[in-house]
């Protein structure tokens, strides 16, 4: 909570400093004006004293002026010397010649000519403030006699440097008191603002959070700055409790009446199964919505990838907070000072909290350790992992940053935290060390390798220890669960319970279970339908010159694990072996650039483009070409249109945890038709057995599978797709989330034994 109070205290301090600065500036100007006025008064006093001294000496000077110069000087010299601040006198003839001067004045007598001539010309008085020999002097000149023909001028010179010193002392005194007053103002403003406004409003915010998360029965805190605010808070709390009570009753009824898993049913299930821990916090590296500057305006971009596709509808259904790295170049400008904003844009359902990382941290933590180390280690796709000590340090520090953000959002209340994927393996343990009462689940979206492969990682023990901080650890497949437990058995000193698939380490127990992830129905994603979809498909076909050919589609992040070269070569082999499909078959790949900061990925993209160009050059004719490689960040509407228009989808992953594109294609086939060619190395192959399962390394059989799909009997094609559609509809993303939340709630409620009772999948 301290981190939440700091921004408010800072705002009070800024307000106090602003007010103090305004008061200090105004007071300083007044003090400066006062010092200047006092200095002018002091100079007037010096002028009056000079005038009096001139009057006292005027008779003797007049008597001397009628004498020759030598006699006049002899007569005047003893009288022209000064004392203390009076430097002395000087006497000038009527023609402006210096007649005599005191010894101190004689050193700079040439600088007195101007004021003496001014007095002689005006036949009156003249003054001058000037600096000579490092001091400031006040010069007073008066003609003699004051009436009648002018005989000469008497000049009186005072040293007034002490007036500058006195002004500086006064300014310093005023500055001291201005500083004291400013500090008192700052203390008064900050203290009064905190006591009158921020303290009660902070208590009100904390009460509202506990009302939302824990459903507390207490009244709003006392001392609110407005009676109306307290009254409206009371009414809001009463309405909220009534709505929650009604919602819980409706939720319990809905769980028993609905058969299909929908967002409403998931919301009801979460409310019932999580009990008093209503706040759901998802934490991942990738954010569900990022902002990029385009044509001078921030625009929303939905990043490619299965994680966002899967979890965004879950939080839209259940509400909560999603904590993620703010990677867009306009992310700072679209979030509040704490990095928060509500999403989705225009239909806010939950809060996105952005974590800021420096370029160096992102390079080491994400591109370095996560994607040059853990990613190839877990995928076993013939890419050697790279592990650097500096990347590991960035990984550790970044995981700490994410964990701190979760603890800040959770506050002191109860919460369920769903940690996502390999970039945040250390977060579960960090959370449990700070808050053992939190319910923490970790879902690993990529494969888990065999123990021998994992032991390559120099910090494998730390990775495993961090993951085993979770109460529940989920993978896509049972095979990955088996690999994980084998790895723990080889690397850590822990107690394994193979009967219940759990690990006990340092007094805590982690349950390991498979949860095959799925997708959201396309009908809930605001994509065009019917006539609008038809127009979009026609426009896309025209734009890309697709004509009426049989089109197969692929949708992927451009990654070396997706088997894109094998896919291109299989299409080329099809055209080589069966020339009748030239001009009649087209493959369209929607490729989203990914991790282009890593040289391996840039080189992979270059090779893919070269391979596509080579195949097109060999087989294209007229306006037809066999491969359309569309490299861009394609939005959901474009992806949906291509999936709908394509009678075939090809997924050729070399190693994939699940691959949701296969399920997205099936979900898009509302007419119950279409062919899915699916790699046996994608996790989705375990569920989608009616797809044409291929080994992407076997180019010959891969091409034959594409040919079989092209020539498949319509009845068989529809029967296969209907079974695939039934599987995806029944096991959608809401059912996946409900299974995971149920297992996590049961695990925390009564331990591993109770978790066994929830082993059966939710129907």
Secondary structure by P-SEA (a helix, b strand, c coil): ccccaaaaaaaaaaaaaaaaaaaaaaaaaaaaaaaaaaaaaaaaaaaaaaaaaaaaaaaaaaaaaaccaaaaaaacccccccccccccbbbbcccccccccccccccccccaaaaaaaaaaacbbbbbbbccccbbbbbbbbcccccccccbbbbbbbbaaaaaaaaaaaaaaaaaaaaaaaaaaaaaaaaaaaaccaaaaaaaaaaaaaaaccccccccccccccaaaaaaaaaaaaaaaaaaaaaaaaaaaaaaccccccaaaaaaaaacccccccbbbbbcccccbbbbbcccbbbbbbbbcccccccaaaaaabbbbbbbbbcccccccccccccccccccccccbbbbbbbbcaaaaaccccccccccaaaaaacccbbbbbbaaaaaaaaaaaaaaaaaaaaaaccbbbbbbbbcccccaaaaaaaaaccccbbbbbbcbbbbcccccccccaaaaaaaaaacccbbbcccaaaaaaaaaaaaacccccccccccccccccbbbbbbbbbcccccccccccccaaaaaaaaaaaaaaacccccbbbbbbcccccccaaaaaaaaaaaaaaacccccccbbbbbbccccccccaaaaaaaaaaaaaaaaaaaacccccccccccccccccaaaaaaaaaaccbbbbbcccccccaaaaaaaaaccccbbbbbccccccccccccccccccccaaaaaaaaaaaaaaccaaaaaaaaaaaaaaaaaacaaaaaaaaaaaaaaaaaccaaaaaaaccccc
